[in-house]
Amino acid sequence: MEYDFEFNSRRSCVLATRGMVAASQPLAAQVGLDVLKRGGNAADAAIATAAMMCVVEPVSNGIGGDCFALYYDAKTKQISALNGSGRSAAASDAAAIRKQGYKQMPLFTGAAVTVPGVVRGWADMLEKHGTRKLDELIQPAIDTAEQGYPVTEWIARAWRLSEKKLLRAPDWNSGDRDNGPEQPSGNELLLDGRAPGFGEIMRLPTIAKTLRGIAADGPAYIYEGEFAKNAAAHVQKYGGWLTAEDFAAHEGEWVTPLSTDYHGVKLFECPPNGQGLAALVACNIAQAANLARLDEADRLAHMIEFMRVGFEVAGKEVYDPKWAKVDKKHLCERAYGISRLVDIDASMAFKGHVFGRTGNDTIYLSVIDGEGNACSWIQSCYMGTGTGLVVPGTGVSLQNRGAGFSLDKDHPNLLEPKKRPYHTIIPAMTTRDGELHACFGIMGGHMQPQAHFQVLTHLLDGMNPQQALDAPRWQLVGHGAKLLMEPGFEDDVMDDLERRGYDIRMVDGFESIHMGGGQVILRNPATGVLTAGSDPRKDGCAVGY
């Protein structure tokens, strides 16, 4: 049965006091809530949910991908940031890729595979903030992978988009010149050689096997044993460079988040190599401007141009910080926001901006426990199942985050050995007067910082979490002044934007998946009440107790 993906949910918020989990798949959200009910904290519940998401939404994330997280410790009232992204191979060679005739990084060959950081990230989060063991927390994911689960609507439709890639089908047009041979191991993520449909039971026995190995040996199962050798061999078969030694050398990293003040709250984002800086710059400029006096069209035009400047800054400043240890804090300070106002003329669309390539397939989850600890967690293989290269016998499709590198010798994101690429996935968090305010995130490639800016603005304008997520969104895309918009904006507003020079295209139905899918949980510090919303552009929900 084909759906038009027009869901008028009219959802209200979910409220609780002892714990809340919001995720893009209901079975995963319930797994996290079960952990909270058994006495686990936000870190424990987040990892249990994240592992489950690898099983129930394997076309948007997986063991072969990366992760980032923000964690609010209720006792210290401090926020720490986890960079769980992997690095390029030690033998990476941009010149070799250029010699093959590529002007940009290939998307789906072995050259696009970086070391997957997710499993090390799970362990790092639990070691620093957790109270439960990894083997206990991933057991529900193991059981579900073995026993099967019914596939939900959005996920079923997205699965179809990865079908030919997983098989390396003869009629699959990837744009890469050398896609390698057909890949029988891609069948491990398919049902009888095809994507499962809505309501069909999907079992993933090889993913269960891999998760059992992780439960027994911890991260060493991925980074130090046979998995690493087999994954490296598979990558090399398709033109990449990863070795078992690259896997063994991988480490996650705890870093200090960046933040900026925005209308009474402080917005926190992970620092580069993630693109959260784009959202911070946009909010910083908006904080310096007086938008309250403007009508809706003028206000929207200003926000769009603030966001454009945010991406301009991110394009120059988001790269592996170890390649240039330059402090980015000044970009989040009020003086910088004021200084950039002179560069913005919202009376006409700026047409000089060019966006790089981006993926739209990610999972995000938000957890706040009864003590007020919060975990904002995001993980992804980048473009759906990433490269679609499934390590035989494991069910693990390897990410294509290497596509975030440049082949330009003068670009800060030039492909180089042992380097982290530009990353699109970004969790977010806000505090008010030092107390946790919101734990949130919105998925979707370059939509993510744009959605952070829009959803946070809606929240601070008085919308509740569900209303803020339900509201129609806009997105700058592609070249020049191309603007995607969802139904719900007033006609006169869109007419006004077109007169300013924006090239508007309306998106609806399944295309709304490109506008991001988010989760938001607010916490009232006076009462401990948690108020949550879940994006109607995904299959998920918020659950609490």
C-alpha positions as CSV (number, residue, x, y, z in Angstrom):
1,M,0.0,0.0,0.0
2,E,1.4,3.4,-1.0
3,Y,1.1,6.3,1.4
4,D,1.0,10.0,0.5
5,F,2.7,10.9,3.8
6,E,0.2,13.6,4.6
7,F,-0.2,13.1,8.3
8,N,-2.2,15.8,10.1
9,S,-1.3,14.5,13.6
10,R,-2.7,17.3,15.8
11,R,-0.4,15.9,18.5
12,S,-0.3,17.4,21.9
13,C,2.9,17.3,24.0
14,V,3.9,14.4,26.3
15,L,4.5,15.3,29.9
16,A,6.3,13.4,32.7
17,T,8.6,14.0,35.7
18,R,10.7,10.9,36.2
19,G,12.1,10.5,32.8
20,M,11.5,11.1,29.1
21,V,12.9,9.7,25.8
22,A,12.1,11.0,22.3
23,A,13.3,9.1,19.2
24,S,12.3,8.6,15.6
25,Q,11.1,5.0,16.1
26,P,8.7,4.1,18.9
27,L,10.3,0.7,19.8
28,A,13.6,2.4,20.4
29,A,12.1,5.1,22.5
30,Q,10.4,2.5,24.7
31,V,13.7,0.7,25.2
32,G,15.3,3.8,26.5
33,L,12.3,4.4,28.8
34,D,12.6,0.9,30.2
35,V,16.2,1.7,31.2
36,L,15.1,4.8,33.0
37,K,12.4,2.8,34.8
38,R,15.0,0.3,36.0
39,G,17.1,3.1,37.5
40,G,19.4,4.0,34.7
41,N,20.3,7.6,33.9
42,A,20.1,9.7,30.7
43,A,23.5,8.3,29.4
44,D,22.4,4.7,29.9
45,A,19.0,5.2,28.2
46,A,20.6,7.1,25.3
47,I,23.0,4.2,24.5
48,A,20.2,1.6,24.8
49,T,18.1,3.7,22.4
50,A,21.0,4.3,20.0
51,A,21.8,0.6,19.8
52,M,18.1,-0.2,19.1
53,M,18.0,2.5,16.4
54,C,20.8,0.6,14.5
55,V,18.3,-2.3,14.3
56,V,14.9,-0.6,13.7
57,E,16.2,2.2,11.4
58,P,19.3,0.7,9.7
59,V,18.8,2.9,6.6
60,S,19.5,6.1,8.6
61,N,22.3,4.9,10.9
62,G,24.3,1.9,12.1
63,I,27.3,0.4,13.7
64,G,29.2,1.5,10.6
65,G,28.6,5.2,11.3
66,D,29.6,8.0,13.5
67,C,28.1,9.9,16.5
68,F,28.2,13.2,18.4
69,A,26.6,14.0,21.8
70,L,26.1,16.7,24.4
71,Y,25.6,15.7,28.0
72,Y,24.2,17.9,30.8
73,D,25.3,16.8,34.3
74,A,22.6,17.8,36.8
75,K,25.1,17.8,39.7
76,T,27.8,20.0,38.2
77,K,25.4,21.9,35.8
78,Q,28.2,21.4,33.2
79,I,27.7,20.4,29.5
80,S,30.3,18.2,27.9
81,A,30.6,17.3,24.2
82,L,31.5,14.0,22.7
83,N,33.1,13.8,19.3
84,G,32.5,10.2,18.1
85,S,33.5,10.7,14.5
86,G,36.1,8.6,12.8
87,R,39.2,9.5,10.8
88,S,40.4,8.8,7.3
89,A,42.8,6.0,6.5
90,A,46.6,6.6,7.1
91,A,47.1,5.8,3.5
92,S,44.5,8.3,2.2
93,D,45.6,9.9,-1.1
94,A,43.7,12.8,-2.6
95,A,46.0,12.9,-5.6
96,A,45.2,9.3,-6.4
97,I,41.4,10.2,-6.5
98,R,42.1,13.2,-8.7
99,K,44.0,11.0,-11.1
100,Q,40.9,8.8,-11.5
101,G,39.2,11.8,-13.0
102,Y,37.2,12.9,-9.9
103,K,36.6,16.6,-9.3
104,Q,34.9,15.8,-6.0
105,M,35.2,12.9,-3.5
106,P,33.4,9.8,-4.7
107,L,30.3,9.0,-2.7
108,F,30.0,5.3,-2.6
109,T,33.4,3.7,-3.2
110,G,35.8,2.5,-0.5
111,A,37.6,5.8,-0.7
112,A,34.6,7.4,1.1
113,V,34.8,5.2,4.1
114,T,36.2,6.6,7.3
115,V,36.6,4.6,10.5
116,P,33.2,4.2,12.1
117,G,33.1,5.8,15.6
118,V,29.6,4.8,16.9
119,V,30.6,1.8,19.1
120,R,33.5,3.6,20.7
121,G,31.2,6.5,21.3
122,W,28.7,4.3,23.1
123,A,31.5,3.1,25.4
124,D,32.9,6.6,25.9
125,M,29.5,8.0,27.0
126,L,29.0,5.1,29.5
127,E,32.5,5.4,30.9
128,K,32.2,9.1,31.6
129,H,28.5,9.4,32.5
130,G,26.8,6.0,32.6
131,T,25.8,3.7,35.5
132,R,25.1,0.5,33.5
133,K,27.1,-1.9,31.4
134,L,27.1,-1.9,27.6
135,D,26.2,-5.6,27.3
136,E,23.0,-5.0,29.4
137,L,22.0,-1.9,27.4
138,I,22.3,-3.4,23.9
139,Q,20.5,-6.7,24.8
140,P,17.1,-5.4,23.6
141,A,18.6,-4.5,20.3
142,I,20.1,-8.0,20.0
143,D,16.7,-9.6,20.8
144,T,14.9,-7.4,18.3
145,A,17.4,-8.1,15.5
146,E,17.0,-11.8,16.1
147,Q,13.2,-12.0,16.6
148,G,12.2,-9.3,14.1
149,Y,10.0,-6.2,14.1
150,P,7.4,-4.6,11.9
151,V,8.8,-1.9,9.6
152,T,7.2,1.6,10.0
153,E,6.0,3.9,7.2
154,W,8.7,6.5,6.8
155,I,11.5,3.9,7.3
156,A,10.0,1.5,4.8
157,R,9.9,4.2,2.1
158,A,13.5,5.3,2.9
159,W,14.7,1.7,2.8
160,R,13.7,1.5,-0.9
161,L,16.1,4.3,-1.6
162,S,19.0,2.1,-0.5
163,E,17.9,-1.1,-2.2
164,K,19.9,-0.9,-5.4
165,K,23.0,0.6,-3.6
166,L,23.1,-2.3,-1.2
167,L,23.1,-4.8,-4.0
168,R,25.3,-2.8,-6.4
169,A,22.6,-3.5,-8.9
170,P,23.5,-3.2,-12.6
171,D,21.0,-0.4,-13.1
172,W,22.1,1.6,-10.0
173,N,23.4,5.0,-11.2
174,S,25.6,6.2,-8.3
175,G,27.7,8.7,-10.3
176,D,30.9,7.0,-9.2
177,R,33.1,5.6,-12.0
178,D,34.1,2.4,-10.2
179,N,31.4,0.9,-8.1
180,G,33.1,-2.4,-7.8
181,P,31.4,-5.8,-8.3
182,E,27.9,-6.7,-7.2
183,Q,27.7,-7.1,-3.4
184,P,25.8,-10.2,-2.2
185,S,26.4,-9.1,1.4
186,G,24.0,-6.2,0.8
187,N,21.2,-8.8,1.0
188,E,21.9,-8.9,4.8
189,L,20.0,-5.6,5.1
190,L,17.2,-6.7,2.7
191,L,14.2,-9.0,2.7
192,D,14.5,-11.6,0.0
193,G,16.6,-9.2,-2.1
194,R,14.4,-6.2,-1.7
195,A,13.6,-3.5,0.8
196,P,10.9,-4.5,3.3
197,G,7.6,-2.8,3.0
198,F,5.4,-1.1,5.6
199,G,4.2,-3.6,8.2
200,E,6.5,-6.5,7.1
201,I,8.5,-8.3,9.7
202,M,12.2,-7.7,9.3
203,R,14.9,-9.8,11.0
204,L,18.6,-8.9,10.9
205,P,20.5,-12.0,12.2
206,T,23.9,-10.8,11.1
207,I,23.5,-7.5,13.0
208,A,22.4,-9.5,16.0
209,K,25.6,-11.5,15.7
210,T,27.7,-8.3,15.6
211,L,25.9,-6.9,18.6
212,R,26.5,-10.1,20.5
213,G,30.2,-9.7,19.8
214,I,30.1,-6.1,21.1
215,A,28.2,-7.3,24.2
216,A,30.9,-9.9,24.9
217,D,34.1,-7.9,24.0
218,G,33.0,-4.3,24.1
219,P,34.5,-1.8,21.5
220,A,37.5,-4.2,21.0
221,Y,35.2,-6.4,18.9
222,I,34.9,-3.6,16.3
223,Y,38.3,-2.0,16.5
224,E,40.8,-4.8,17.4
225,G,39.6,-8.2,16.1
226,E,38.3,-10.0,13.0
227,F,35.7,-7.4,12.3
228,A,38.3,-4.7,11.7
229,K,40.3,-7.0,9.4
230,N,37.2,-8.0,7.4
231,A,35.9,-4.4,7.2
232,A,39.3,-3.2,5.9
233,A,39.5,-5.9,3.3
234,H,36.0,-5.1,2.1
235,V,36.9,-1.4,1.8
236,Q,40.0,-2.1,-0.1
237,K,38.1,-4.4,-2.5
238,Y,36.1,-1.3,-3.5
239,G,39.0,1.1,-3.8
240,G,39.6,2.4,-0.3
241,W,42.6,2.4,2.0
242,L,41.4,1.5,5.5
243,T,43.5,-1.1,7.4
244,A,43.0,-3.0,10.6
245,E,45.6,-0.6,12.1
246,D,43.4,2.4,11.3
247,F,40.6,0.7,13.2
248,A,42.9,0.0,16.2
249,A,44.1,3.6,16.3
250,H,40.6,5.1,16.6
251,E,39.7,7.1,19.7
252,G,36.7,9.2,20.6
253,E,37.3,12.6,22.1
254,W,35.6,14.7,24.9
255,V,35.7,18.4,23.9
256,T,34.4,21.7,25.2
257,P,31.1,22.7,23.5
258,L,30.7,26.1,21.8
259,S,27.8,28.4,22.9
260,T,26.1,31.7,22.3
261,D,23.4,33.7,24.0
262,Y,20.1,33.8,22.2
263,H,17.0,35.6,23.7
264,G,17.5,34.6,27.3
265,V,19.0,31.1,26.7
266,K,22.4,29.8,26.0
267,L,22.6,27.5,22.9
268,F,25.3,24.8,23.0
269,E,26.7,22.9,20.0
270,C,29.6,20.6,19.5
271,P,32.6,22.4,18.1
272,P,34.1,21.6,14.6
273,N,34.5,19.2,12.8
274,G,30.6,19.4,13.2
275,Q,28.6,22.2,11.5
276,G,26.9,23.4,14.7
277,L,28.9,26.6,14.3
278,A,26.5,27.6,11.5
279,A,23.6,27.6,13.9
280,L,25.5,29.5,16.6
281,V,26.6,32.2,14.1
282,A,23.0,32.7,12.8
283,C,21.7,32.9,16.4
284,N,24.4,35.3,17.4
285,I,23.6,37.7,14.5
286,A,19.9,37.4,15.3
287,Q,20.6,38.2,18.9
288,A,22.3,41.4,17.8
289,A,19.4,42.4,15.5
290,N,16.0,43.7,16.5
291,L,13.6,41.5,14.6
292,A,10.5,42.0,16.8
293,R,9.6,45.2,15.0
294,L,9.5,43.5,11.6
295,D,6.6,42.0,9.8
296,E,6.6,38.3,9.1
297,A,8.1,38.4,5.6
298,D,10.9,40.8,6.6
299,R,11.7,38.8,9.7
300,L,11.9,35.6,7.7
301,A,14.1,37.2,5.1
302,H,16.5,38.3,7.8
303,M,16.6,34.9,9.4
304,I,17.4,33.3,6.0
305,E,20.2,35.8,5.4
306,F,21.6,35.3,9.0
307,M,21.6,31.5,8.2
308,R,23.4,32.1,5.0
309,V,26.2,33.9,6.8
310,G,26.3,31.1,9.3
311,F,27.0,28.7,6.5
312,E,29.6,31.0,5.0
313,V,31.5,31.0,8.3
314,A,31.1,27.2,8.6
315,G,32.4,26.6,5.1
316,K,35.7,28.3,6.2
317,E,35.9,27.3,9.8
318,V,34.5,23.7,10.1
319,Y,37.2,21.2,9.7
320,D,39.3,18.9,11.9
321,P,40.6,21.3,14.6
322,K,43.9,19.4,14.8
323,W,44.8,20.7,11.4
324,A,44.6,24.3,12.6
325,K,44.1,24.9,16.4
326,V,42.2,28.2,16.1
327,D,39.8,29.2,18.8
328,K,36.2,29.6,17.4
329,K,34.8,31.2,20.5
330,H,35.0,34.7,19.2
331,L,32.6,33.7,16.4
332,C,29.9,33.1,19.0
333,E,30.4,36.4,20.9
334,R,28.1,39.4,20.7
335,A,30.8,41.6,19.1
336,Y,31.1,39.3,16.1
337,G,27.3,39.1,15.7
338,I,27.1,42.9,15.6
339,S,30.0,43.1,13.1
340,R,28.2,40.8,10.6
341,L,25.0,42.8,10.5
342,V,26.6,45.3,8.1
343,D,27.1,42.4,5.6
344,I,23.4,41.6,5.4
345,D,20.9,43.2,3.1
346,A,17.6,41.3,3.5
347,S,15.8,43.4,0.9
348,M,17.2,41.1,-1.8
349,A,18.3,37.5,-1.8
350,F,22.0,36.9,-1.8
351,K,22.8,34.6,-4.8
352,G,26.5,34.0,-4.3
353,H,26.3,31.1,-1.8
354,V,27.0,27.5,-2.9
355,F,26.2,24.6,-0.7
356,G,28.3,21.4,-0.8
357,R,26.8,17.9,-1.1
358,T,24.9,16.6,1.9
359,G,23.0,13.6,3.1
360,N,19.6,13.6,4.8
361,D,19.6,10.3,6.7
362,T,20.4,10.4,10.3
363,I,18.8,9.4,13.7
364,Y,18.5,11.8,16.6
365,L,17.3,11.0,20.2
366,S,16.8,13.1,23.3
367,V,16.8,11.8,26.9
368,I,16.3,13.6,30.2
369,D,16.1,11.5,33.4
370,G,14.3,12.3,36.7
371,E,17.4,13.9,38.2
372,G,17.7,16.4,35.4
373,N,20.6,14.8,33.5
374,A,20.2,15.1,29.8
375,C,21.7,13.4,26.7
376,S,21.4,14.9,23.2
377,W,22.6,12.1,20.9
378,I,22.9,11.9,17.1
379,Q,24.4,9.1,14.9
380,S,24.5,8.5,11.1
381,C,26.1,6.7,8.2
382,Y,25.6,10.0,6.2
383,M,23.7,9.1,3.0
384,G,21.2,6.5,4.0
385,T,23.2,3.3,4.4
386,G,26.4,5.2,3.7
387,T,28.5,3.6,1.0
388,G,26.1,0.7,1.1
389,L,29.2,-1.6,1.5
390,V,28.1,-4.2,4.0
391,V,30.9,-6.1,5.7
392,P,30.1,-9.8,4.8
393,G,28.5,-11.7,7.7
394,T,28.1,-8.7,10.0
395,G,25.1,-6.7,8.7
396,V,27.2,-3.5,9.1
397,S,27.0,-1.0,6.2
398,L,30.0,1.3,6.2
399,Q,29.5,5.1,6.2
400,N,30.5,7.5,3.4
401,R,31.6,10.4,5.6
402,G,34.7,10.7,3.6
403,A,32.5,12.4,1.0
404,G,32.8,15.4,3.3
405,F,36.4,15.9,2.3
406,S,37.5,18.1,-0.5
407,L,40.0,17.3,-3.3
408,D,41.0,21.0,-3.5
409,K,44.6,21.3,-2.3
410,D,43.9,24.7,-0.7
411,H,40.7,23.7,1.1
412,P,40.7,23.2,4.9
413,N,38.8,19.9,4.4
414,L,41.3,18.5,1.9
415,L,41.4,14.7,2.2
416,E,44.6,13.9,4.2
417,P,45.7,10.9,6.3
418,K,44.2,10.4,9.8
419,K,41.8,13.4,9.4
420,R,38.2,13.9,10.4
421,P,35.9,15.3,7.7
422,Y,33.3,18.1,7.7
423,H,30.3,16.6,9.6
424,T,26.7,17.5,9.2
425,I,25.2,15.8,12.3
426,I,24.8,18.1,15.3
427,P,23.0,17.6,18.7
428,A,21.9,20.7,20.5
429,M,21.1,21.8,24.1
430,T,20.1,25.0,25.8
431,T,20.3,26.3,29.4
432,R,18.7,29.3,31.1
433,D,20.5,30.8,34.1
434,G,22.7,27.8,34.2
435,E,19.8,25.3,34.5
436,L,18.9,22.9,31.7
437,H,16.2,24.4,29.4
438,A,16.0,22.1,26.3
439,C,17.6,18.9,25.0
440,F,16.9,18.8,21.2
441,G,18.1,18.1,17.7
442,I,16.8,18.0,14.1
443,M,18.2,15.6,11.5
444,G,18.8,16.2,7.8
445,G,22.2,17.2,6.4
446,H,22.5,21.0,5.9
447,M,18.9,21.4,7.2
448,Q,20.2,20.7,10.7
449,P,21.6,24.1,11.7
450,Q,18.7,25.8,9.9
451,A,16.2,23.7,11.8
452,H,18.0,24.4,15.1
453,F,17.7,28.1,14.4
454,Q,14.0,27.8,13.4
455,V,12.8,25.4,16.1
456,L,14.6,27.2,18.9
457,T,13.2,30.5,17.7
458,H,9.7,29.0,17.8
459,L,10.2,27.7,21.3
460,L,11.4,31.1,22.6
461,D,8.5,32.8,20.8
462,G,6.1,30.8,23.0
463,M,5.4,27.6,21.1
464,N,5.4,24.3,23.0
465,P,7.8,21.5,21.7
466,Q,5.2,19.8,19.5
467,Q,4.1,23.1,18.0
468,A,7.7,24.1,17.3
469,L,8.3,20.8,15.5
470,D,5.0,20.8,13.6
471,A,5.6,24.4,12.2
472,P,6.4,24.6,8.5
473,R,10.1,25.0,7.7
474,W,12.3,26.7,5.1
475,Q,15.7,25.5,3.9
476,L,18.4,27.2,1.9
477,V,19.8,24.6,-0.6
478,G,21.9,24.2,-3.7
479,H,23.3,27.3,-5.5
480,G,22.3,30.9,-5.2
481,A,19.0,31.7,-3.5
482,K,17.2,28.4,-3.9
483,L,14.7,28.0,-1.0
484,L,12.6,25.0,-0.1
485,M,9.4,25.8,1.8
486,E,6.7,23.6,3.3
487,P,3.0,24.3,3.1
488,G,1.7,26.5,5.9
489,F,3.4,29.8,5.2
490,E,1.1,32.6,4.1
491,D,0.9,33.3,0.4
492,D,1.8,37.0,0.8
493,V,4.9,36.0,2.7
494,M,6.1,33.7,-0.1
495,D,5.2,36.3,-2.7
496,D,7.3,38.8,-0.8
497,L,10.3,36.4,-0.7
498,E,10.0,35.8,-4.4
499,R,10.1,39.5,-5.0
500,R,13.3,39.6,-3.1
501,G,14.8,37.1,-5.5
502,Y,14.4,33.8,-3.7
503,D,13.8,30.8,-6.0
504,I,11.1,28.9,-4.0
505,R,10.1,25.3,-4.4
506,M,7.4,23.8,-2.3
507,V,8.0,20.4,-0.7
508,D,5.3,18.1,0.8
509,G,4.5,14.5,1.4
510,F,7.5,12.2,1.6
511,E,9.7,15.1,0.4
512,S,9.2,16.7,3.8
513,I,11.8,14.2,5.0
514,H,14.4,16.6,3.5
515,M,13.2,19.3,6.0
516,G,14.5,17.3,8.9
517,G,13.0,15.2,11.7
518,G,13.5,16.3,15.3
519,Q,12.9,15.6,18.9
520,V,12.5,18.2,21.7
521,I,12.3,17.9,25.5
522,L,12.0,20.9,27.8
523,R,12.6,20.8,31.5
524,N,11.1,23.1,34.1
525,P,13.8,23.5,36.8
526,A,11.2,24.6,39.4
527,T,8.9,21.6,39.1
528,G,11.0,19.0,37.3
529,V,8.2,18.7,34.7
530,L,9.4,17.4,31.3
531,T,7.5,18.5,28.2
532,A,8.3,16.7,24.9
533,G,7.4,16.7,21.2
534,S,8.3,14.4,18.4
535,D,8.5,15.4,14.7
536,P,5.6,14.3,12.4
537,R,8.1,14.0,9.6
538,K,9.4,10.8,11.2
539,D,7.8,7.6,12.7
540,G,8.8,8.3,16.2
541,C,7.3,9.5,19.5
542,A,8.2,10.8,22.9
543,V,7.5,8.6,25.9
544,G,7.8,9.3,29.6
545,Y,6.8,8.2,33.1
